[in-house]
Amino acid sequence: APEAVFKLVKEFWDANHENQKAENWPAGSTYTNLWEAQTYMVSVEDTGLRGGGSKIKNAIWAGARKTIEEWTGEELTRCSLYGIRVYKEGAILATHVDRMPLVSS
């Protein structure tokens, strides 16, 4: 990650890591082994969190875009940016594609 983006996300995490919220996955979802281990989110969209909201979301996007475009060789279209997903002991994220085209999931 670009240094400025890493710093921004780390500061957000440091200020809000104790405010993790359990994720609600749809019934039948196999992206995670939610039946064994709950996953959590510290959402950059949550305006109730210190520094959360559109300002940090826009700053992360602006700071990472050039690097990701250079990496992929593609011009990006802004789509999803949620926050920091937390996996605790025993949690698994299965390899998957949410929808095409995506750079990563």
Beta strands, then each sheet from edge to edge (+ up, - down):
strand 1: 21-22
strand 2: 39-43
strand 3: 83-87
sheet 1: 1+ 2- 3+
end
